[in-house]
Amino acid sequence: MSEQSSSTALAPLLTTKLYRPPPRPNLVVRSRLFARLDEGLRRKLTLISAPAGFGKTTLISAWVAACAQREPRVAAAWLALEEDDHDVLRFLTYLIAAVQTCAPTVGAALLPLLQTQPPPPTEALLTALLNDLAPLTAPIILILDDYHLADSQPVDAALTFLLEHLPPHLHLVITTREDPDLPLARLRARAELTELRAKDLRFTPEEAADFLQQAMGLHLSAADIAALENRTEGWIAGLQLAALSLQGETDTAGFIRAFAGDHRYIVDYLVAEILERQPPAVRRFLLQTALLDRFNAPLCAAVTGQPESAERLAALERGNFLIVPLDDQRQWYRYHHLFADVLRAHLRAEQPDQIAGLHHRASVWYEQNALPNAAIHHALLARDVERAAALIERVVPHLRRTRQEALLLTWLQALPENIFPARPVLSVHYAGTLLQSGRLDGVDIRLRAAELCLERLTAHPETAAELVIVDEAEFDRLPSAIAMYRAATALYQGRVSDTIYHANRIPTLVHTDDHLPRGAAAGLLALAYWTQGDLDAARPACVESMAQLEQIGYLSDMLGIVIALADIHSTQGHLRAAAHLLERGLQLATTNGAVLRGTADMHVGLSQIHYEQGDLAAAAQHLTHSQALGEFAGLPQNRYRWRAAQARIHAAEGDLDGALTLLDEAERLVEHDFFPNVRPIPAQRARLWLAQGNLSAALGWARDHQLTIDDELSYLREYEHSTLARIQLAQASDHRADPSLPDTLRFLERLIAAAQAGNRMGSLIELLVLQAGAHHLHGDTVAALTSLTRALTLAEPEGYVRVFVDANVPLTRLLEEAAQRRIHPDYVQRLLNVTGTVLQIVPTPAGLTEPLSERELEVLRLLATDLTGPEIADQLMVSLNTLRTHTKNIYTKLGANNRLAALHRAEDLHLL
C-alpha cells in the first residue's frame, strides 16, 4: 500500500477566513481601548474575552487598521476560526496560511506535511514554524478571532507551546467568548498578558451616544440614550439591535422600557422586532441565508432564488444588520454569530420543510464552483445521502493525494450502511481509509462486500444496472485496489504468505503504465520478503518499487522504500552501500527547498552506520540534524528509532543510565507499522543490562520472553537470539554460574548457519565475534582466532568497529593475539585503539623471503584445523581453485611442499 506524495498540492483553503474585516464606516473611535492594545504589543498575548456582541472583532479590526496607518512595517495576520478548526491539524493548516499572508515563505515546507498520515507530532510542526519565523524582523500581529469555536485540548496545547516559544516580533491576539485553557496565570505573573474583558468593552455613555447618533443615525434625547445604555449595560450588540428596532418607532421611551432581562432574551426579542418590520422578501432572505457560514451574492441567489442578492447584501450592510464583510471588496459576508443563531431558530420554527432544500441548493452551488468539501457538508445536512456519497466518491482521489483521511473517514461514517452495497468503489475507499487510519475493524467487511459485487456482476452482467458507479476509472481499478488492501492488511497482521500472494496478483490486474499500484505491489512484496528474512528477494523488489514511484513523482513514498532498502543493505553487511543510498535519498528529499517525509529517518540511518563504523561524532551530528528537522519529517517509527540510536551513543560514552532512559521513552513510542521490528526495544535494553553487569535483569528478560537455545530460528527473532547468546556468555564468564559453553557454541553454530544461509552478513559478523569469544572462554585459541579472522575479513571492507567493541565478551586479549600474528594488523590495531590498547606489531618473521598476506595467514590457520580443502573453501566463501592458489603461495613462501611441512614451518616462525 503506497502513501501518496506529500509534495502534492494542498486542498483549496477558504481564503475568506484569512481576511481582516474592514473597519465599518462611522465607527466609534475607542481611543482608551486602542491605548491598552498598543501597550500590549510589548507582551506576548492580548486576550479579549467577553460574551457575544461586545464588539471584539470590530475593535481589533479597527485597531489593526490604525496600527498599519501609524506604522507601515506592522503586518497583521488574521484567522477567523470555525467549529471545524478544533481539529489541530486543520487549525495549524489555517494558522500557517494566515501567517503566510504577511510572510509568504514561512511554513512553505510544512503545509504538505500536515496532510500526511499518520499526522506529524504537533510540537515538531510548531518548532519548524517557529524556526521559520525566527529570522523575520518586521513585527507581525497574529489575530485568532472567535477562538472559542476551535477550542479543544490539542489546539490549546499547540497554542501553549507557541506562546512559550514566541519570537519577540510576533504578537498574538485572541478574541473569544470564554477563557481558553492556556497558562493565563503564568502569563499574568510574567507580565506577558494584556486582558480586555466585558467590563472594558462596554460602551461608556459617551461612546453609546456617539454610536446611536453617528453609526445608527438616531436622534435621541440624552435621557433616552442614558436609559438605553443603562438597559443594555453598554452591550454593543444590544444597542445595535435596539437601534434597528427603534427605526420608525414613534414611542421611543415606551420601547426602551419594554425590553429587559439577560442578553439571550434581549436578542430574541430584538431580532423578532427587526424581522417583523422587514418586507417578506427580506425576511425570507435573512432566514434562508442564515444556514450558510459564509456567503456571497451568487451563493445567496442560488439558495434563496432571489436574483437581486447583491443589492440585498449591500442594503443589509448599509442598514447595520449585524452583517460582517469578510474582504475589502465586500464580496463575502457572514452574519454576527448571535444574529445567525436566532435567525436559524426562526427558520427551523417557521420553514422546517424548506431546510433540506436550502442545503441541497447550497451543495449544488458549491459543487459547481469547485468547492467539494462544502458541497459534501451541505449534502449531508440536507440528508441527501445519495448525493453526498457520489460527491465523496468523486473527491476521494484528491483527498488521498492530500492525506485527508481523517476528514474522509468522518464523511464515510456519516453515511448510512445501506448506501454501500450498491457502491463497490465507495466500499473499497472506506476499507482503504480505515486501514490508512490504523483501524483494521471493518476493513475485511468492506472489501468482501466489493468482491461480492464484482462476483455477482461477472455471473449476472444484467445486475450492472443495480450498481452506482461515479468514477469509471476507479471501478476498473477495483480488483487491484482490493488486492492491494488485502496484501497490506495481511502484512499488518503478520500473515506474510498472504501478503505475497495478493501483492503478486496486483501487476496482473493493471496496465503496464499504471505505476502506482505496481509500485505499491513491489513495495509490499519487499516488506514481506524482508519480514521473512529473504533479503536477496527484498532488494530487487525495493528497487522496482522505487522506480515505479519515482516515475509518477511520489517521492515521499519512494523515500520510505529507500529507508527500507538501506536497512536491508546494513543487515547484509553492506554499510557503505547503505550510506550511499541514504545520502542520495537526502539529496532527493531536500529538492526545491522542501523537506519530505522520511528525511529525518535517513539521518537516523546514517547515524547508525557512522556508529557502527566507530565515528560517534558523525553519528551524533546526524541525530542532531534529524531532531532539528522535527519529527514531522519522519516516518511513524522515527520517534522511537531516533531514541534507540541516541541510546547507543550514550552507552558508548559510558552513560548507561541515560541510555536506558532513552530506551524507555522509545518503547512508549513504538508504533506498529509495515516495517518488520527486527531490533525489539526490550532486547536492546537487555544488552544494556549486560553492559551494566546486571545479569539477573537480562536473564529475567530472556525468561519473560521464553527464549531458549532450542528455539526454532527465524530472522524476526535473530536479534533476540543473539542477545540470548550474549547472556549465556556472560553467565559462562561469571565464576558463580555453572558454564555451559558447549551448548552455547552449538547454539551459535545454528545461528551462524541461518545468517549465512540468509546472506545476512551484518548478523553473521556479530555472531562470529560472539563465537570467537565463546571459543576463547573455552580455552580454544585456535578456534577463537579462526572465528575472529572470519569476522574481521567480512567486517574490514565495510569499516565495522562497534560490533567488536560492544560485544560484551572478552575480546581484547584475542585481538592482541591477532595483531601479533599479523591478522588484519592495521584494522585490528584500530579496534584496539578504541579500547585504549596500543600494541607494537611484531615485524615479519626472519627467515621469510616474503611475508604472508592477511588472506594467506587466514588460510594457514584453517590448514591447522581438521577441515578438508573443500570445507576450508566453503568456510572462506571462495572457490576450491582460489584456495589452491592461496595454498600454493603459502607453500612457496614457507619453503614447504605439503600441508604438514608448511604447518611445522609456520610453528617454528610463530605464525600459528
N, C-alpha and C positions, 0 to 999 in steps of 0.2 A: 504494500500500500504506500503510495508515494505522497509526500507532502508537497503542497503547491509552493511555487516560488514566492518568497516573501518580498521580492522586488516588484511584484505585480502592482499595478495602480490601485490605489485605495478606492473604496466605495465613495460616492459623492457625499460631501458633508453639507449639512443645511447651513449655508453661509449666513442666513439671517440671524442665526444665534450669535454670530460674531460682530454684528453691527451695534454700535452705540446709539441708543435712541437720541435723535437730535433734540436740542432744547426747544421747549414749547415757546410760541410767541406770547408776549405779555406776561412772561414768567415773573413771579415774585422773587426778587433778589434776596437771598438769605445770607447776608454778609456774616452774621455771627457764626453760622454753621460752616461757611467757607473757611473762616479763620481757623476753626477747630480742625478741619480737614487738612489745611495747609500745614498746620503744626504736626499733624500725624504723619506726614511724609518722612519725618526723621525716624519713625518707628517702623517695625516690620508689618504690622497689621492694623487696619482700620475695620472695626466691626460695627455695622449699622443694623441693629436688631430691634424690630418693632413689628406689631401686628400689621395686617394688610391695610393698605390705604393711607399710610403715613408719609408717602412721597419719597420713599427710599431711592427708587430708581431715578425719579426726576431730579432729586438733589444731586446724586452722583454724576448724572449726565451733564447737568449744568456746571457743576464744579470742574469736571474734566475739560469741558469746553473753555472755561475761564483759565484753567492752567495752561492749556495749549496756546491761548492768546498771549498770556503773560510770559511764558517760557516755551518757545517753539521746540526745544530739544526734548521736552517731556512727551513721551508717547503713551497712549492708553490702549490696552488690550482688553476687549470686552467679551464676556461669555455669559449669555442668558441661559440658565440651566432649566432642565425639564425633569420630569419624574424618571424617564428612561436613563438619565445620566447617573443614577445611583449605582449602575454598573461601573466599576472602577476603570475598566479598560476603555469604555466609551467616554467616561469622564476625562481620562488622560488624553484620549484622541482629540477631543474638542479643546482641552486646555492647551495642548501643543499648537493646534490650529489657531487658537486665539493669540498666542504669543507670536506666531509667525506673521500676524498682521502688522506687527511692529518690527520683528527681526526675522525675515523670511527664511534664513538658513538654519535657525535654531530648531533642533529636533528633526531635521530632514531624514536622518537615518533611522529615527525611532518609529515614525508613523507606520511604516510597513510591518515592523516587528510587533506592534501592538495587536496585529491581527493574526499572529501565528498561533498554533495550537500544539501543545498547551501554552497558555499565555506566559510571558516572561514575568519574573518577580517584580512587584511594583517598585520596591526600593531601588532595584537595579535600573529601571527605566527613569526614575526620578533623579538618580545620581547622574546618569548620562545627560538628562535635560539640564540639570544644574551646571554640569561641566560645560555644556554648550553656552549657557547664559553667562558664565563667569567672565569671559573676555570682554563682554559688552561694557560700554562706558556710559551710554546715554540712559537717563532714567526711564523706567517703564512702570506704569501703574497697571496692575492686573486686577480687573474687576470681575468677581463672581457674583452675578445677580441672581436672586432667588435661590440661594444655596440650600434652603430647607427642602426644596423639591428633590435635590440629588443626595441629600444627607443619608449616609449609610456608614457602617463601621469601616469597610475598606476605603471609602472615599475620605472619611475623617482621618484614617491612619495615613493615607497618602498626603493629605494636606498638612498634617502634623509634621511629617518628615520634611516636606517642602519648607515649612516655616522654620524648622530647626536649622536649616542649611541655606536660608535665603541669602543671595548675594546682596550687598548694600544698595545697589542701584535698582533693585526690584522691590516695589511696594505692593502689598496685597490688600484689596478692599473686598469685603464680603457684605452683601445685603441679604438679610434673612428674616423670617418671621419668628424664628426661635433660635436660641443659642446652640451653636454646633458643639459637638463633643470634641473640642480642641483644648489644649492646655492653657485656657484663658487665665487661670490664676497665676501660673508661672510667667506668662507674658506680662501680666499686670505688675508682678513683683520686679520684673526686669525693666519696667518702663518701656516695653516694646509694643504696647497695645493702646490704641485710641478707640473709645467706645461712644457711639451715639445711640441713645435709647428713645423710646416713645416720648418720654417727657422732654427730650431735647428737640425732637422733630415736630412736636405740636406747633401749630401756628400761634404766635403771640397775637394779642388783639390787633396790633398794628398790621401784622402780616395777614391776618384774616380779612381785615378791611381792604387791604391792597388786592388780595386775591378776589374777593367778591366783586369789587368795583372794576379792577383793571382786567383780570383774566376772564371773569364771568359776565362782565357788563351789566351788573345790577346796581341800581341806585337805591340804596337802603339808608335808613336813618342810623345814626350812631347807636341808638337804643336797640334797633333790630339786629345790627351787626353784633353788638355785645351779647344779645340774647342767643343768637345763632351760634356764636363762638362758644358760649357757655354750654349750650345744648350738646354740641359736638365735641366739646373739650379740646378744641383745636385739631380735631381729627380731619385731615385734609380730604380724604375720600368722602367723609360725611358731609363736609362743607360743599364739595363739588356736586354731590348728588342732591343736596338740599337746594343748591343754586339752580340746578337743572329743573327741579320740581317747581321752584319759585317763578320760573319764567312764565309770564302770563297769569300768575296768581294775583288776585285783587286783594285778598285778605292776608297780607304778609304776616302780620302779628299772629293771627289765628293759626296759620300754617305752622309757624315756628313753635307755637305751644302744643301742636298736635302730635309731634313725634318725640319719643323718649325711649329709654332702655339701652341695652348694650348694642354693640356695633352690628351684630347679626340681625337684630330686629330692625335697626335703622336702615340697613342695606335692603332688606326685604321690602320694607315699607316704601323707601325712596325709589327703588327700581320699579316697584309696582306703580308708583305715582308717575314715573317717567314713561313707562310702557303704555299706560292708559292714555297719555297725552299724544302718542305718536299715531300717524296715519297707519292704516292696516298694512300697507306695503312695507313701511319702515319697521314696524313691529315684527312682521314676519321675517324680514331681512335680519334683524338683530337676533331673534331666537334661532333661526336656522344656521346662521354663520357661527353661533357660539360653540358648536361642537367641533370647530376647527381650532387647533392650537395656534396656527398662523394662517394668514390668508392674504391673497391679493385679489384684484378685481376679476381676472378671468376665473379663478377658482370660485369666488363668491357667485359669479354669474352662472357657472356650471351647477353649483349646489342649489341655489335659490331659484334659478330660472329668471332672474331679473337682469336683463342685459345692461341696465344703467348702473351696474355695481360700482364702477369707478367714481361716478358722480356721487353715489350714495356714501361711499367711504370718505370722500373729500368733505361732504356735508357733515358727516358724523364727527370728523376730526375738528372741523370748524366749530361745531356745537359742543366740543369738550365732552363727548360721550364716553369718557374713560377708554378711549381707543389709543393705543400706543404705536406710533410708527417705528418700524424696525430698520429703516435705511434712510439715507439722506434724500433719495429720490421719491420717498413716500409711495413705494410700490407694495411693500409687505407690511402688514399690521398684525397686532394681536389686541384682544380686549384686556383691560385690567382684570386680574385674576378673580377678584371678588365679584366684579360685574359679570364676568363669564360664568361663574358658578351659579349665580342667581338666574341668569338667562337660561342656562341648561335646565335648571329646576323647572322653570316656566315651560320650557319646550317639552319636557317629559310629562308635565301635567296637562298641557293643552294640545299637544300634537304627538302623542305616543306612537300613533300608526305611521307617522311621517319619518321617524328617526332612521329606520333601516334604509329607506330610500335615499335619504340625505347622505348617509355614509356610503351608499353604493355609488351615488353620483360623484362624491369626493374621490372614491377609489378609482373610478374611470378616468377622472381628470388627472390624477397623479400618474396613472399608468401611461396615459397619452403624453405626459410631459416628462417621461423617463425618470420618475421618482418611485421605483418599485417598492421600496420599504414602506413608504406612506400609503401606497396603493394597497399593499397587503394588510397594513394596520386597519385601514377603514373597511376593507372587505371582511375582516374578522369581526369588527364591531357591527357590521351590517348582518352578521351571521350568514353571510353568503359563502358557505364553506367550499362550494364547487369553484367559485371564482378565486377564492383565496388559495385553494390547492393548485389551480392552474398557474396562478401568479408565482407561487412558491416554486413549483417545478421548473418554471422558466428561468428563475433567478438563481437557482442552486449553483450552476457552474460558476457564476460570478462570486457568490458568497464563499464558495470553496477556494477560489483563487485568492480571495482577500481574507481567508481564515476567519470567517464569521460563523463558526459552528454553533456558538452559544445562542446567537440570535436565531439561526435556522432551527435549532432544536426547540426553542421556545415556540416558534410558529408551528412546527410539526406537532408538538404536544397539544397545541390549541385546537387542532383538527379532530373531529370525531373519528372513531375507529372504522365506521362503515364507509369512510371515504377512500380507504386504502386498497381494498380488494380489487377494485377496477382500475387501479393506478399502479402498475408494477414499477414504473420508473420512480415514482414518489416513494414506494416502499423500500426500494434499494437505497435511495438517497437517505431515507430515515435510518436504515441499518448502518450506512457509512457514517452518518452524523453521530450516531450513538457510539460507534467504535472509535472515531476520532476524538470523542469527548471522554474516552476512557471508561465507557459503560458498555458491558457485554450483554446485560439483560435486555432481551428484546431483539438482539441482532439476528439470531437464528430464525426467529418467528418471521421477521420482515423478509429475510432472504428466501425462506421457504415459501412464503406467500407469492413472491415474484416468480420463483421456479414453477410453482403450480400453474400460474397464469400462462407461462411460456409452454409448459407441457400441454395444457388444455388447448392452447392456440394451435399447437402442432397437430394434435389429434383431431381438433374440430376447428378448422380455419374460419368457419362461419361465426365463431364467437368473438372475432375481432371487433365486431360492432359493439360488444359489451364493454370494451376497454376504452379508457380515456387516455389518449397519448398526446401530450402537448409538445414534446420535443422528440421528433422522429429520430434524430441522430443519437440521442441518449437511449432511446428504445433499442436501436440497433446495437448499442454497446452493452446492453443488459447482461448477456451471457458472460462477457469478460469482466464486467463490474462485479457480478455475483461471485465469479471465481476469485477475483482479487480479494474481496472481503472475506470469503471463505478461507483463503490462504492466510490472511492477516489474523483472523480470529483463531485459527489453529495454532499459529506461531505464538500468539499471545497466551494461549492455554498450554503451550508446551507439546502440542501434537505435531511434531516436526515432519513426520512422513506425510501427514495430510497437507501440510503447507506445500511440500514439494509437489505432491500430486496436483493440487489446484493451481499452483503457480506455473507448472509446466503446461497446463491447459490454456492459459491466457494467450500466448502467441498464436495458437491455432484458431482463436476466436476473433482476431482483429486483423486489420490490414497491415501490410509491411511498413507503411509510413505512419502508423498510429503509435507514436513514440512513447506517450505517457504510460499506457498500460504495459507496453513492452519493457519500459524502464522499471515500472513497479514490479513486474513479474521477475525480472532479473535480480532486482534488489531483494525481494522476498526469498528467492532461491539462495542468494548469497548468505542471507542471515540464517536460513535454515541449515545450509551446509556448515556454516561457522558453528552453529549450536551443536551440530553433530560431531564437530572436530575434524571434518573433511575440509581442511583449509586449501588443499590443492584445487578442489572444485569451487570453493567460495571465491577465490581470487579472480578467475575469469568472469564469474557471474557479476562481481563488483564492477569490473572494467566495462562489461556490457551495459550494466545499469547506468553507470556514469556517462557513457557515450550517448545513450538514448535520452537521458535527462538534459544533458548539455545541448543536444540538438534542438530542443524546444525552449531553452533558456530557463529551465527550472534549476537555478544554481543552488538555492538553499537545500533542495532535496539532494542534489549531487554532492554537496559538501558532507551531508550525513553519510553517504556511501564512502567518500574519501576517508572519513574518520574510521569507519569500519574496516576499510582496506588497510589503513595504516596499523590498526591494532592486529590485523591478521599477519601483516609483514613482521611486526615485532614478535608475535608468537612463533613465527617460523625462523626467528633469529636474524632477520634482515633489518637491523636497526637503521642502517644508512638509507636503504630504500624507503623505509617508513618516514624518516626525517625529510627526505627529498619530496615525497608525496605531500606531506603536510605543509612544507614551505611553498610548494606550488599552489596548494589549496588556499593558503593565506593570501597569496598574490591575487588569486581569483576573488576571494572573499572581500577584498578591500577595493575592488574595481569601482571607479566612478565615485569614490569617497563614501560609499555606503558600507555598512558593516552588516554582513549577512549572518543569519542564524547558523551557528556551528563554528564561528570564528574563535570564540573563547575555548571551545573544545580542542581545536587544533593547537592552541598554545599549551593546553594541558598535555596533549600528546607529545609535543616537542619537549616539554619539561620532563616527562617520564623517560624519554630517550636520552636526554642530556644527563639525567640522574643515573641511568644505567651505565653511561659512559664515564661517570665519575666527575662530571662538571656540575657541581652543586650550585655554583654562582649562576650559570646559564639556566639551570633548571628553575631556580628561584625567580630569575628575571622573567621567564615565560609565564610563571604563575602570577607574577605582578601584572604583566600585560593582560592576562586573562581576566583578572579581577578588575582592572581599570576599564576594560571594555564593558563590564557589567554582565550579570547573569542573563540579561535579555538576549545576548549574542550567543548563548549556549543552548545545546540540546537538553532535554529533561535530565539526563544523567550527569550534566556538567557540575551541578551543585555538589554532588557527593564525590565525584571523581576529583574535583579540584581539591577538596579537603583531604582525600586519601593521598593525593600526590604531595600536598603540603605536609602531611603527617610523616611521610618517608623522609622528607628533608629535615624535619625536626628531629626525627630519630637519628639520622646520620650525624646531626650536630650534637647529639647527646641529650636532647630534650625529650626523653621518652614519655614523661607525664603529659607534656604538651601534645605529643603525637597521639597518645591515647584519647585525649580530649577531642582532638580533631576527628578521630575515627568515630567517636560517639556522636558528634554532630553529623558526620557523613551518613551514619546508619539511620538517623532520623529523617534524612533527606532522600534516601534511596527510593526511586520510583520504578515501578515495573514498566519495562518498555520492550521493544523488539530486539534489542541487543542482548546477547547471552551474558549472564553475570558470571564471568569466569574467574573473578578475584573477589569473592564474597568478603564483606567488611569483617564479619566475625573471625574469619581465618586470618585476615591481616592483623586483627587485634591479638590473636593467639601468638603470632610471630613476635609482636612487640612484647608480650608477656615473657616469651623465651629470652628476648634481649635483656629484659629486666631481671632475669633469673627466677621468675615466678612460674616454676614448672608446674605447680599444683593447679594454677589457674588455666594453663594451657591444656593440662590433662583433663580438667573439667570441661573445657570446650570440646575436646575430642569425644569425651563420654556423652555429652549432651547431644552431639550431632551423630552419635552412633557410628563413629568411624573405626574401622579395623583394618588390619593388613590383609585380611582375606576378602575385602570388598571386591565387587565387580568394578573394574576400572572404566572410567568414561572421561571424555575431555572436560565436561562441565564440572567434574569433581577433582580434576587433576591438581589444581592449586591446593585444595583441601588435603588431598592425599600426600602431596609433597610436604605440606605443613605437618601432617601426622608423622612423616619420616623424620622431620627435624625434631619433633618432640621425642621420638624414640631414641634418636642420637643423643639428645640432651639427657635422657634417662641413663643411657649407657655410660656417659661421661660423669654421671653423678655416683660417687662411690657408695652412696646409701642405697642405690637401686640395684636390682639384680639385672645385669646387662643381658640382652637377648639379641646380640648383633647378627648372628646367622639369620634369624628371622627377618631382621631389618634389611639385611643385604638381599635376601630373596625378594622382599617387597620392592626394594629399589630396582632390582633387575626387571621385575614386571613393569614397573612404571617407565623405566628406560626403554624397554621394548615397545611399549604402547606409544610413547612420544616419538620414537624413531619411526615406527610404522606410520604415524600420522604426519610425519615431516614437520614436527613441532620442535625445531632446533633450539628455540629460546627456552622451552621447557627442558629439553634434553641437556642443555648446558648446566642448568641448575641441578638437575638430578645427578649428573656426572660429578659435580662438585660435592654433593651430599654423599655419593658413593665413595669418592676419594676419602672424605672424612671418615666414613664408616670403616673402610679398609685400614685407615691409619689408626683408628681406635682399636681395631682388631689386631694391630701389630704387623700387618702385611704391607710393608712399604712398597714393594714392587707393584702389587695390585693397585695400591693407592696412587702411585705415580702414573700408572697406566691410565686410570680413570681421569686423573688431573690433566694428563697430557691431551687426552681426547677433548676434554672441556676447553683447554687453552687453545687447541688447534681450531675448534669451532668458534671460539669467542674472540680471538685476537683480530681477525679481519673486520669485525664489527665494532671493536673497541669496548667490549664489556669490561666493567670494573666492579660495580656494586654486587653482582651476582656472586663474586668471590668474597668480597668484604662482608656482606650481610648474611653469610651462610650459617652463622651461629654454630659452626663446627671448627675445631682447632686446625686451621689450615696454615698458619704462619710457618711452623716447622717444616711442613711439607713443601711449601713454596720455597723456603730457603734451600731445601734439598734439591728441588727442581732447578733453582738458579745455579747451584754449584755444579749440577750435571749438564748445565747449558741447555735446558729445556725451555725454549722460547725466552732466552735470558733477558732481553730488553723489556718484554711485556711483563714477565714475572717481577722484574725489578720495579716496574711502575706500580704493580699491585702491592708490592711490599712497601713502597713509598707511602701509599695511602694508609697503611697500618703503622707507619713510622719506623719501619725496618729498612736499613741500608746495608747492603752486602757488597763485598769486594768479589766480583765474579772470578772464579778460578780460570786462568788462561788455558788455551788449547794444550792438552797433554803432550808432553815431549814424546817423541817417537812417531808422531803422526805427521806425514808429509803434508796433509791437508785436513782441516777439521771437518767433522761430520756436520751436515746441515741439521736444522731442527727436525725436519721430517725424517732424516736418516736416523737420528737419535731415537725418535719415536718408534720407528720400525725395529731398531736394535732392541729396545726394551720389550717389545712384543715377541721378538725372536727368543727372548729369555724365558718366555712362558711356554706352556704346553700346547698353545694354539698351533693348528696346522696353517700352511700357507694360505689356502682359501679362507680360513677363519680370520686370519690376520687382515687379509684384503677386505673382508666384509666389515671387520671392526673399524678399519680406517676409511671405509666407504670409497675404495679405489678398485680398479680392475686388477686381475691377477698379473697381467703383463706389467702394469705400473709397479706392483710390488716387486716383481722380479728385477726390474731396473734398479729400484732402490737397494735391493739385497746385493746385487752385483757391485754397485758403487761402494757399499759398506765393506764387502769382502776386499775390494781393491785398496781402499784406504787403510784397512786394518792389516793388510798383508796376509789374509786368510783365504782358504779355498773351499770352506764348508761352514755350516752353521755352528758346529761345536767349536771349531777353531776360532771362529770370529768371536764367540762368547767368551772363550778363555782369554783372548787378547783384550777384549773390552774390560774384563775384570782386572787385568793387570794394569790397565790405564785408568781404572776407577771411573769408567763411563757408565757402569750399571749401579 
